[in-house]
């Protein structure tokens, strides 16, 4: 599914129209919301119309449609029709963009310094922390802990991000471009994969929301490193403010 937020990452308030409605959920003609996936939490926010407002509590994708689950009984859903305003919670989105972009910086350094180690899991949390699991069979956790300073250097350098689309076959044939063993972003209807590039540092397939440049993030702290099985190293990190 094509996401509006990929083309318009800065648009958090959008005048749009209800395209379909069922009790407790609606489809919008255009939606600024990120519905979650790839370890990034779904956006929160509201849908407003003349005379009311409902919270968006979640998302369902079915038959290529993005359903916004709304905190409203059926009779209220009936009012959500025609022109509406869709509003993404800006603080929540900013936090997710910072966490997500910083996770790519961490991921880039682990990939480069630990023999192309792949990601086996990632999950961001609303408290401004995240965990990433890497397949690193043998490495001293001190070496991983030492990544905090270089990560924050790369954040301070305010490196721009680019977003491009490449054919699935090309993405699969390029070593390191699909970085995760567990999560691969779904291809677009025309068979392309979205690539997120931190210029000069890293390129990898990803379907989440990111900053325009690394400097949009506050510094991060590495909080904890656990050995989860022989191959699995779990790194917890958090935004420093
Ligand atoms: Zn990403």
py3Dmol code that shows the C-alpha trace and the ligand (Angstrom):
import py3Dmol

protein = """\
ATOM      1  CA  UNK A   1       0.000   0.000   0.000  1.00  0.00           C
ATOM      2  CA  UNK A   2       1.250   3.450  -0.809  1.00  0.00           C
ATOM      3  CA  UNK A   3       1.460   5.658   2.271  1.00  0.00           C
ATOM      4  CA  UNK A   4       0.851   9.398   2.033  1.00  0.00           C
ATOM      5  CA  UNK A   5       3.316   9.957   4.910  1.00  0.00           C
ATOM      6  CA  UNK A   6       6.165   8.584   2.758  1.00  0.00           C
ATOM      7  CA  UNK A   7       5.719  11.421   0.258  1.00  0.00           C
ATOM      8  CA  UNK A   8       4.671  14.060   2.792  1.00  0.00           C
ATOM      9  CA  UNK A   9       6.468  13.294   6.042  1.00  0.00           C
ATOM     10  CA  UNK A  10       5.969  16.819   7.386  1.00  0.00           C
ATOM     11  CA  UNK A  11       2.205  16.908   6.816  1.00  0.00           C
ATOM     12  CA  UNK A  12       0.548  16.027  10.092  1.00  0.00           C
ATOM     13  CA  UNK A  13      -2.778  17.812   9.577  1.00  0.00           C
ATOM     14  CA  UNK A  14      -4.674  17.044   6.390  1.00  0.00           C
ATOM     15  CA  UNK A  15      -8.026  18.142   5.022  1.00  0.00           C
ATOM     16  CA  UNK A  16      -9.473  15.062   3.394  1.00  0.00           C
ATOM     17  CA  UNK A  17     -12.697  13.171   2.792  1.00  0.00           C
ATOM     18  CA  UNK A  18     -14.218  10.004   4.218  1.00  0.00           C
ATOM     19  CA  UNK A  19     -14.178   7.379   1.482  1.00  0.00           C
ATOM     20  CA  UNK A  20     -15.815   4.521   3.376  1.00  0.00           C
ATOM     21  CA  UNK A  21     -17.245   3.954   6.850  1.00  0.00           C
ATOM     22  CA  UNK A  22     -18.339   1.034   9.024  1.00  0.00           C
ATOM     23  CA  UNK A  23     -19.261   1.079  12.700  1.00  0.00           C
ATOM     24  CA  UNK A  24     -16.084   2.074  14.533  1.00  0.00           C
ATOM     25  CA  UNK A  25     -13.849   2.576  11.519  1.00  0.00           C
ATOM     26  CA  UNK A  26     -13.366   4.778   8.469  1.00  0.00           C
ATOM     27  CA  UNK A  27     -11.259   4.964   5.312  1.00  0.00           C
ATOM     28  CA  UNK A  28      -9.972   8.376   4.220  1.00  0.00           C
ATOM     29  CA  UNK A  29      -9.233   9.467   0.647  1.00  0.00           C
ATOM     30  CA  UNK A  30      -5.751  10.525   1.846  1.00  0.00           C
ATOM     31  CA  UNK A  31      -4.372   9.794   5.294  1.00  0.00           C
ATOM     32  CA  UNK A  32      -1.331  11.348   7.000  1.00  0.00           C
ATOM     33  CA  UNK A  33      -1.166   8.500   9.556  1.00  0.00           C
ATOM     34  CA  UNK A  34       1.573   5.861   9.716  1.00  0.00           C
ATOM     35  CA  UNK A  35      -0.275   2.614  10.497  1.00  0.00           C
ATOM     36  CA  UNK A  36       2.664   0.916  12.214  1.00  0.00           C
ATOM     37  CA  UNK A  37       5.036  -1.796  11.109  1.00  0.00           C
ATOM     38  CA  UNK A  38       8.734  -2.557  10.964  1.00  0.00           C
ATOM     39  CA  UNK A  39       8.999  -2.084  14.723  1.00  0.00           C
ATOM     40  CA  UNK A  40       7.593   1.429  14.620  1.00  0.00           C
ATOM     41  CA  UNK A  41       4.386   2.063  16.548  1.00  0.00           C
ATOM     42  CA  UNK A  42       1.300   3.297  14.725  1.00  0.00           C
ATOM     43  CA  UNK A  43       0.568   7.018  14.896  1.00  0.00           C
ATOM     44  CA  UNK A  44      -2.002   8.403  17.271  1.00  0.00           C
ATOM     45  CA  UNK A  45      -4.246  11.338  16.554  1.00  0.00           C
ATOM     46  CA  UNK A  46      -7.797  12.432  15.858  1.00  0.00           C
ATOM     47  CA  UNK A  47     -10.282  12.859  13.045  1.00  0.00           C
ATOM     48  CA  UNK A  48     -12.303  16.077  13.242  1.00  0.00           C
ATOM     49  CA  UNK A  49     -15.447  17.046  11.435  1.00  0.00           C
ATOM     50  CA  UNK A  50     -17.953  19.843  11.768  1.00  0.00           C
ATOM     51  CA  UNK A  51     -19.322  19.294  15.220  1.00  0.00           C
ATOM     52  CA  UNK A  52     -17.057  16.592  16.536  1.00  0.00           C
ATOM     53  CA  UNK A  53     -13.786  14.813  16.958  1.00  0.00           C
ATOM     54  CA  UNK A  54     -12.823  11.178  17.546  1.00  0.00           C
ATOM     55  CA  UNK A  55      -9.600   9.560  18.601  1.00  0.00           C
ATOM     56  CA  UNK A  56      -7.873   7.233  16.168  1.00  0.00           C
ATOM     57  CA  UNK A  57      -7.065   4.130  18.191  1.00  0.00           C
ATOM     58  CA  UNK A  58      -5.538   1.828  15.613  1.00  0.00           C
ATOM     59  CA  UNK A  59      -5.456   0.673  12.019  1.00  0.00           C
ATOM     60  CA  UNK A  60      -6.480  -2.298   9.919  1.00  0.00           C
ATOM     61  CA  UNK A  61      -5.386  -2.941   6.383  1.00  0.00           C
ATOM     62  CA  UNK A  62      -7.718  -5.026   4.293  1.00  0.00           C
ATOM     63  CA  UNK A  63      -8.110  -5.327   0.540  1.00  0.00           C
ATOM     64  CA  UNK A  64      -5.640  -2.490   0.042  1.00  0.00           C
ATOM     65  CA  UNK A  65      -7.630  -0.098   2.218  1.00  0.00           C
ATOM     66  CA  UNK A  66      -6.341   1.580   5.351  1.00  0.00           C
ATOM     67  CA  UNK A  67      -9.087   1.518   7.982  1.00  0.00           C
ATOM     68  CA  UNK A  68      -8.747   3.989  10.846  1.00  0.00           C
ATOM     69  CA  UNK A  69     -10.234   2.477  13.994  1.00  0.00           C
ATOM     70  CA  UNK A  70     -12.025   5.222  15.865  1.00  0.00           C
ATOM     71  CA  UNK A  71     -13.096   5.511  19.433  1.00  0.00           C
ATOM     72  CA  UNK A  72     -16.781   5.956  18.657  1.00  0.00           C
ATOM     73  CA  UNK A  73     -19.981   3.958  18.771  1.00  0.00           C
ATOM     74  CA  UNK A  74     -21.726   3.130  15.517  1.00  0.00           C
ATOM     75  CA  UNK A  75     -24.100   6.074  15.578  1.00  0.00           C
ATOM     76  CA  UNK A  76     -21.180   8.504  15.886  1.00  0.00           C
ATOM     77  CA  UNK A  77     -19.374   6.823  13.000  1.00  0.00           C
ATOM     78  CA  UNK A  78     -22.409   7.792  10.951  1.00  0.00           C
ATOM     79  CA  UNK A  79     -21.565  11.456  11.581  1.00  0.00           C
ATOM     80  CA  UNK A  80     -18.018  11.011  10.299  1.00  0.00           C
ATOM     81  CA  UNK A  81     -18.733  11.622   6.670  1.00  0.00           C
ATOM     82  CA  UNK A  82     -17.740  14.028   3.938  1.00  0.00           C
ATOM     83  CA  UNK A  83     -14.975  16.535   4.644  1.00  0.00           C
ATOM     84  CA  UNK A  84     -12.841  15.844   7.697  1.00  0.00           C
ATOM     85  CA  UNK A  85      -9.527  16.904   9.132  1.00  0.00           C
ATOM     86  CA  UNK A  86      -7.060  14.137   9.999  1.00  0.00           C
ATOM     87  CA  UNK A  87      -4.563  15.154  12.680  1.00  0.00           C
ATOM     88  CA  UNK A  88      -1.503  13.115  13.665  1.00  0.00           C
ATOM     89  CA  UNK A  89      -0.229  13.601  17.227  1.00  0.00           C
ATOM     90  CA  UNK A  90       2.929  15.641  16.504  1.00  0.00           C
ATOM     91  CA  UNK A  91       4.839  14.788  19.692  1.00  0.00           C
ATOM     92  CA  UNK A  92       4.321  11.070  19.236  1.00  0.00           C
ATOM     93  CA  UNK A  93       5.369  11.186  15.571  1.00  0.00           C
ATOM     94  CA  UNK A  94       8.453  13.279  16.377  1.00  0.00           C
ATOM     95  CA  UNK A  95       9.523  10.758  19.009  1.00  0.00           C
ATOM     96  CA  UNK A  96       9.040   7.826  16.608  1.00  0.00           C
ATOM     97  CA  UNK A  97      10.979   9.594  13.838  1.00  0.00           C
ATOM     98  CA  UNK A  98      13.865  10.260  16.217  1.00  0.00           C
ATOM     99  CA  UNK A  99      13.916   6.713  17.559  1.00  0.00           C
ATOM    100  CA  UNK A 100      13.589   5.231  14.112  1.00  0.00           C
ATOM    101  CA  UNK A 101      16.310   7.351  12.511  1.00  0.00           C
ATOM    102  CA  UNK A 102      18.670   6.718  15.422  1.00  0.00           C
ATOM    103  CA  UNK A 103      17.967   2.996  15.077  1.00  0.00           C
ATOM    104  CA  UNK A 104      19.294   3.196  11.506  1.00  0.00           C
ATOM    105  CA  UNK A 105      22.482   4.899  12.721  1.00  0.00           C
ATOM    106  CA  UNK A 106      22.987   2.156  15.318  1.00  0.00           C
ATOM    107  CA  UNK A 107      22.152  -0.467  12.711  1.00  0.00           C
ATOM    108  CA  UNK A 108      24.667   1.040  10.249  1.00  0.00           C
ATOM    109  CA  UNK A 109      27.515   0.899  12.758  1.00  0.00           C
ATOM    110  CA  UNK A 110      26.678  -2.641  13.869  1.00  0.00           C
ATOM    111  CA  UNK A 111      26.502  -3.755  10.227  1.00  0.00           C
ATOM    112  CA  UNK A 112      29.864  -2.142   9.427  1.00  0.00           C
ATOM    113  CA  UNK A 113      31.757  -3.161  12.548  1.00  0.00           C
ATOM    114  CA  UNK A 114      30.315  -6.617  13.231  1.00  0.00           C
ATOM    115  CA  UNK A 115      30.751  -8.423   9.911  1.00  0.00           C
ATOM    116  CA  UNK A 116      27.444  -7.470   8.353  1.00  0.00           C
ATOM    117  CA  UNK A 117      25.362  -8.520  11.353  1.00  0.00           C
ATOM    118  CA  UNK A 118      21.660  -8.563  10.503  1.00  0.00           C
ATOM    119  CA  UNK A 119      18.705  -7.347  12.516  1.00  0.00           C
ATOM    120  CA  UNK A 120      16.525 -10.081  13.978  1.00  0.00           C
ATOM    121  CA  UNK A 121      13.991  -7.831  15.668  1.00  0.00           C
ATOM    122  CA  UNK A 122      13.183  -4.237  16.441  1.00  0.00           C
ATOM    123  CA  UNK A 123      10.542  -2.562  18.571  1.00  0.00           C
ATOM    124  CA  UNK A 124      10.119   1.089  19.491  1.00  0.00           C
ATOM    125  CA  UNK A 125       8.181   2.118  22.584  1.00  0.00           C
ATOM    126  CA  UNK A 126       6.145   5.178  23.465  1.00  0.00           C
ATOM    127  CA  UNK A 127       8.439   6.036  26.382  1.00  0.00           C
ATOM    128  CA  UNK A 128      11.178   7.047  23.924  1.00  0.00           C
ATOM    129  CA  UNK A 129      13.122   3.808  24.131  1.00  0.00           C
ATOM    130  CA  UNK A 130      13.651   1.039  21.617  1.00  0.00           C
ATOM    131  CA  UNK A 131      15.232  -2.351  21.405  1.00  0.00           C
ATOM    132  CA  UNK A 132      17.077  -3.860  18.500  1.00  0.00           C
ATOM    133  CA  UNK A 133      18.145  -7.492  18.251  1.00  0.00           C
ATOM    134  CA  UNK A 134      21.137  -8.391  16.118  1.00  0.00           C
ATOM    135  CA  UNK A 135      22.540 -11.707  15.006  1.00  0.00           C
ATOM    136  CA  UNK A 136      26.015 -11.281  16.501  1.00  0.00           C
ATOM    137  CA  UNK A 137      27.463 -14.679  17.387  1.00  0.00           C
ATOM    138  CA  UNK A 138      30.645 -13.636  19.154  1.00  0.00           C
ATOM    139  CA  UNK A 139      31.480 -10.164  20.301  1.00  0.00           C
ATOM    140  CA  UNK A 140      32.319  -8.451  23.528  1.00  0.00           C
ATOM    141  CA  UNK A 141      29.390  -6.368  24.756  1.00  0.00           C
ATOM    142  CA  UNK A 142      31.898  -3.614  25.600  1.00  0.00           C
ATOM    143  CA  UNK A 143      32.471  -3.150  21.880  1.00  0.00           C
ATOM    144  CA  UNK A 144      28.749  -2.646  21.439  1.00  0.00           C
ATOM    145  CA  UNK A 145      28.539  -0.246  24.377  1.00  0.00           C
ATOM    146  CA  UNK A 146      31.328   1.798  22.797  1.00  0.00           C
ATOM    147  CA  UNK A 147      29.030   2.620  19.857  1.00  0.00           C
ATOM    148  CA  UNK A 148      27.155   5.266  21.842  1.00  0.00           C
ATOM    149  CA  UNK A 149      29.694   8.040  21.196  1.00  0.00           C
ATOM    150  CA  UNK A 150      30.018   7.441  17.426  1.00  0.00           C
ATOM    151  CA  UNK A 151      26.223   7.230  17.102  1.00  0.00           C
ATOM    152  CA  UNK A 152      25.861  10.613  18.779  1.00  0.00           C
ATOM    153  CA  UNK A 153      28.660  12.043  16.601  1.00  0.00           C
ATOM    154  CA  UNK A 154      26.696  10.981  13.512  1.00  0.00           C
ATOM    155  CA  UNK A 155      23.539  12.558  14.940  1.00  0.00           C
ATOM    156  CA  UNK A 156      25.423  15.815  15.566  1.00  0.00           C
ATOM    157  CA  UNK A 157      26.788  15.808  12.007  1.00  0.00           C
ATOM    158  CA  UNK A 158      23.185  16.288  10.832  1.00  0.00           C
ATOM    159  CA  UNK A 159      23.532  13.959   7.835  1.00  0.00           C
ATOM    160  CA  UNK A 160      20.651  14.175   5.332  1.00  0.00           C
ATOM    161  CA  UNK A 161      18.400  11.207   4.558  1.00  0.00           C
ATOM    162  CA  UNK A 162      17.170  10.259   1.091  1.00  0.00           C
ATOM    163  CA  UNK A 163      14.296   7.997   0.123  1.00  0.00           C
ATOM    164  CA  UNK A 164      14.334   6.114  -3.156  1.00  0.00           C
ATOM    165  CA  UNK A 165      12.552   3.119  -4.673  1.00  0.00           C
ATOM    166  CA  UNK A 166      14.341   0.216  -6.319  1.00  0.00           C
ATOM    167  CA  UNK A 167      12.928  -2.934  -7.952  1.00  0.00           C
ATOM    168  CA  UNK A 168      12.498  -5.872  -5.532  1.00  0.00           C
ATOM    169  CA  UNK A 169      14.926  -8.043  -7.539  1.00  0.00           C
ATOM    170  CA  UNK A 170      17.617  -5.360  -7.324  1.00  0.00           C
ATOM    171  CA  UNK A 171      17.044  -4.919  -3.583  1.00  0.00           C
ATOM    172  CA  UNK A 172      17.347  -8.673  -3.009  1.00  0.00           C
ATOM    173  CA  UNK A 173      20.528  -8.852  -5.100  1.00  0.00           C
ATOM    174  CA  UNK A 174      22.265  -6.038  -3.221  1.00  0.00           C
ATOM    175  CA  UNK A 175      24.020  -7.341  -0.100  1.00  0.00           C
ATOM    176  CA  UNK A 176      22.992  -5.519   3.059  1.00  0.00           C
ATOM    177  CA  UNK A 177      20.112  -3.621   1.542  1.00  0.00           C
ATOM    178  CA  UNK A 178      17.555  -5.870   3.230  1.00  0.00           C
ATOM    179  CA  UNK A 179      18.951  -5.678   6.707  1.00  0.00           C
ATOM    180  CA  UNK A 180      16.359  -7.461   8.726  1.00  0.00           C
ATOM    181  CA  UNK A 181      15.792 -11.188   9.011  1.00  0.00           C
ATOM    182  CA  UNK A 182      12.304 -10.717  10.381  1.00  0.00           C
ATOM    183  CA  UNK A 183      10.829  -7.575   8.865  1.00  0.00           C
ATOM    184  CA  UNK A 184      10.939  -6.641   5.214  1.00  0.00           C
ATOM    185  CA  UNK A 185       8.835  -3.737   4.023  1.00  0.00           C
ATOM    186  CA  UNK A 186       6.086  -4.762   1.600  1.00  0.00           C
ATOM    187  CA  UNK A 187       6.775  -3.863  -2.034  1.00  0.00           C
ATOM    188  CA  UNK A 188       4.786  -1.134  -3.752  1.00  0.00           C
ATOM    189  CA  UNK A 189       2.072  -2.223  -6.214  1.00  0.00           C
ATOM    190  CA  UNK A 190       4.584  -1.771  -9.051  1.00  0.00           C
ATOM    191  CA  UNK A 191       7.110  -4.115  -7.405  1.00  0.00           C
ATOM    192  CA  UNK A 192       9.502  -1.685  -5.777  1.00  0.00           C
ATOM    193  CA  UNK A 193      11.062  -1.510  -2.328  1.00  0.00           C
ATOM    194  CA  UNK A 194      11.587   1.730  -0.461  1.00  0.00           C
ATOM    195  CA  UNK A 195      15.205   2.392   0.415  1.00  0.00           C
ATOM    196  CA  UNK A 196      16.174   4.752   3.215  1.00  0.00           C
ATOM    197  CA  UNK A 197      19.623   6.245   2.770  1.00  0.00           C
ATOM    198  CA  UNK A 198      21.635   8.133   5.342  1.00  0.00           C
ATOM    199  CA  UNK A 199      23.930   9.827   2.869  1.00  0.00           C
ATOM    200  CA  UNK A 200      27.413   8.337   2.899  1.00  0.00           C
ATOM    201  CA  UNK A 201      26.629   6.073   5.854  1.00  0.00           C
ATOM    202  CA  UNK A 202      23.911   3.545   5.177  1.00  0.00           C
ATOM    203  CA  UNK A 203      21.274   2.300   2.742  1.00  0.00           C
ATOM    204  CA  UNK A 204      18.571  -0.162   3.739  1.00  0.00           C
ATOM    205  CA  UNK A 205      15.033  -1.151   2.901  1.00  0.00           C
ATOM    206  CA  UNK A 206      12.503   0.386   5.286  1.00  0.00           C
ATOM    207  CA  UNK A 207       8.904   1.505   5.267  1.00  0.00           C
ATOM    208  CA  UNK A 208       8.794   3.644   8.410  1.00  0.00           C
ATOM    209  CA  UNK A 209       8.919   7.377   9.078  1.00  0.00           C
ATOM    210  CA  UNK A 210      12.291   9.054   9.537  1.00  0.00           C
ATOM    211  CA  UNK A 211      13.804  12.470  10.058  1.00  0.00           C
ATOM    212  CA  UNK A 212      14.964  14.622   7.137  1.00  0.00           C
ATOM    213  CA  UNK A 213      18.462  14.550   8.650  1.00  0.00           C
ATOM    214  CA  UNK A 214      20.078  12.830  11.614  1.00  0.00           C
ATOM    215  CA  UNK A 215      20.441  16.095  13.542  1.00  0.00           C
ATOM    216  CA  UNK A 216      16.691  16.149  14.075  1.00  0.00           C
ATOM    217  CA  UNK A 217      17.220  13.642  16.867  1.00  0.00           C
ATOM    218  CA  UNK A 218      18.317  14.372  20.397  1.00  0.00           C
ATOM    219  CA  UNK A 219      21.369  12.329  21.439  1.00  0.00           C
ATOM    220  CA  UNK A 220      20.668   8.739  22.412  1.00  0.00           C
ATOM    221  CA  UNK A 221      21.908   6.588  25.252  1.00  0.00           C
ATOM    222  CA  UNK A 222      22.607   2.872  25.087  1.00  0.00           C
ATOM    223  CA  UNK A 223      20.723   1.550  28.100  1.00  0.00           C
ATOM    224  CA  UNK A 224      21.313  -2.177  28.216  1.00  0.00           C
ATOM    225  CA  UNK A 225      22.855  -4.992  26.223  1.00  0.00           C
ATOM    226  CA  UNK A 226      21.624  -8.541  26.785  1.00  0.00           C
ATOM    227  CA  UNK A 227      22.621 -11.850  25.334  1.00  0.00           C
ATOM    228  CA  UNK A 228      19.418 -13.499  24.190  1.00  0.00           C
ATOM    229  CA  UNK A 229      20.575 -16.879  23.022  1.00  0.00           C
ATOM    230  CA  UNK A 230      23.775 -17.756  21.213  1.00  0.00           C
ATOM    231  CA  UNK A 231      23.242 -15.509  18.233  1.00  0.00           C
ATOM    232  CA  UNK A 232      20.982 -12.840  19.546  1.00  0.00           C
ATOM    233  CA  UNK A 233      22.235  -9.623  21.081  1.00  0.00           C
ATOM    234  CA  UNK A 234      19.586  -7.235  22.336  1.00  0.00           C
ATOM    235  CA  UNK A 235      20.493  -3.546  22.528  1.00  0.00           C
ATOM    236  CA  UNK A 236      18.171  -1.183  24.361  1.00  0.00           C
ATOM    237  CA  UNK A 237      18.559   2.508  23.748  1.00  0.00           C
ATOM    238  CA  UNK A 238      16.609   5.633  24.474  1.00  0.00           C
ATOM    239  CA  UNK A 239      16.293   9.287  23.569  1.00  0.00           C
ATOM    240  CA  UNK A 240      18.268  11.339  26.067  1.00  0.00           C
ATOM    241  CA  UNK A 241      15.474  13.855  26.769  1.00  0.00           C
TER     242      UNK A 241
END
"""
ligand_1 = """\
1
ZN
Zn 13.525 2.885 8.948
"""
view = py3Dmol.view(width=600, height=400)
view.addModel(protein, "pdb")
view.setStyle({"model": 0}, {"cartoon": {"style": "trace"}})
view.addModel(ligand_1, "xyz")
view.setStyle({"model": 1}, {"stick": {}})
view.zoomTo()
view.show()
